[in-house]
Amino acid sequence: MSKLIYIADDETNIRKLVKTFLENDGHIVKDFENGDLLLEEFNNKECDLVILDIMMPGSDGFEICTKIREKSTVPIIMLTARDSDIDYITGITLGSDDYFTKPFSPMALVMRVKAMFRRIDFEKVQNNKNESPILKFGDININTDTKKVSYLNNNIDLTPNEYNLLTYLFENKDRAISREELLNKVWGYDSEIETRAADDTVKRLRKKISQTNIIIETVWGFGFRLKEN
């Protein structure tokens, strides 16, 4: 099924090129020359995925990402001309799902979009498998209906990716999970795609659950597993 995608980029050539590739893949695409126009349209009608340039006139991509995250868990891909770890970490921390550095291959972006939609479909299937909406391990509870994570009556605020990763670890708490499996099942990436997404998300997640009795243990050269401390 075709998806509705919004893209904001002040570089007309890039914006139109990405739009053409996504439309050729069967999607409905609306493009905007800045993030404020995209946000205005998003507030009127939510889309299935957002692609945001970071450096734009008016509100930058980080600001738009933050405002969208206040009301929606829609997948967000950030675009930037700067290959900076600070930009990458800032975008992911604010709740974006992925990050592309210019120049990039439009076809690679299309493939990444496909991967994201596969991940969303996988998440829906996993939620339908759960007879009970509550997942428990140690002193952490996950309500898969409301997507609320808590321990000892305290809420833990997670980004969509952090939530998806923790939920998958909970559902597979009896075994170690490889990085490749996490990328494929949680993000929808093929294992050949090089990304720091899993490791960076685990680092942030460890900090957020540091007050609980659950730790995410690194299995050297393989991946991660949950453990009660």
URSUL-V149185 format. One record per residue. N is the residue number from 1. RES is the residue in one letter. NEAR is the number of other C-alpha atoms within 12 Angstrom. Layout:
n = {N:N}
res = {RES:RES}
near = {NEAR:NEAR}
//
This chain:
n = {1:2:3:4:5:6:7:8:9:10:11:12:13:14:15:16:17:18:19:20:21:22:23:24:25:26:27:28:29:30:31:32:33:34:35:36:37:38:39:40:41:42:43:44:45:46:47:48:49:50:51:52:53:54:55:56:57:58:59:60:61:62:63:64:65:66:67:68:69:70:71:72:73:74:75:76:77:78:79:80:81:82:83:84:85:86:87:88:89:90:91:92:93:94:95:96:97:98:99:100:101:102:103:104:105:106:107:108:109:110:111:112:113:114:115:116:117:118:119:120:121:122:123:124:125:126:127:128:129:130:131:132:133:134:135:136:137:138:139:140:141:142:143:144:145:146:147:148:149:150:151:152:153:154:155:156:157:158:159:160:161:162:163:164:165:166:167:168:169:170:171:172:173:174:175:176:177:178:179:180:181:182:183:184:185:186:187:188:189:190:191:192:193:194:195:196:197:198:199:200:201:202:203:204:205:206:207:208:209:210:211:212:213:214:215:216:217:218:219:220:221:222:223:224:225:226:227:228:229}
res = {M:S:K:L:I:Y:I:A:D:D:E:T:N:I:R:K:L:V:K:T:F:L:E:N:D:G:H:I:V:K:D:F:E:N:G:D:L:L:L:E:E:F:N:N:K:E:C:D:L:V:I:L:D:I:M:M:P:G:S:D:G:F:E:I:C:T:K:I:R:E:K:S:T:V:P:I:I:M:L:T:A:R:D:S:D:I:D:Y:I:T:G:I:T:L:G:S:D:D:Y:F:T:K:P:F:S:P:M:A:L:V:M:R:V:K:A:M:F:R:R:I:D:F:E:K:V:Q:N:N:K:N:E:S:P:I:L:K:F:G:D:I:N:I:N:T:D:T:K:K:V:S:Y:L:N:N:N:I:D:L:T:P:N:E:Y:N:L:L:T:Y:L:F:E:N:K:D:R:A:I:S:R:E:E:L:L:N:K:V:W:G:Y:D:S:E:I:E:T:R:A:A:D:D:T:V:K:R:L:R:K:K:I:S:Q:T:N:I:I:I:E:T:V:W:G:F:G:F:R:L:K:E:N}
near = {12:18:24:28:39:40:45:47:40:29:26:18:16:29:27:23:23:38:32:24:24:33:23:16:23:18:25:23:30:32:37:31:30:31:36:30:27:38:37:19:22:31:18:10:17:24:29:29:41:44:48:49:47:39:27:28:20:21:26:30:42:36:28:40:42:27:26:33:29:17:15:25:29:32:40:43:39:44:43:33:22:19:18:17:16:14:27:31:25:24:36:39:33:33:39:43:48:43:41:33:25:22:17:20:17:27:19:21:32:29:21:34:39:29:29:34:32:24:31:29:19:22:30:18:14:24:25:14:13:20:12:15:21:22:30:26:27:22:25:32:30:36:26:30:19:14:27:27:36:29:25:16:13:17:20:28:23:31:34:34:41:39:35:38:42:46:37:36:36:35:29:24:25:15:19:26:32:26:35:27:25:36:34:31:35:40:40:34:34:23:21:12:20:15:25:24:34:37:28:25:39:35:25:28:35:28:19:29:33:20:20:27:19:28:29:33:25:21:16:12:11:17:23:34:30:34:25:20:15}
//
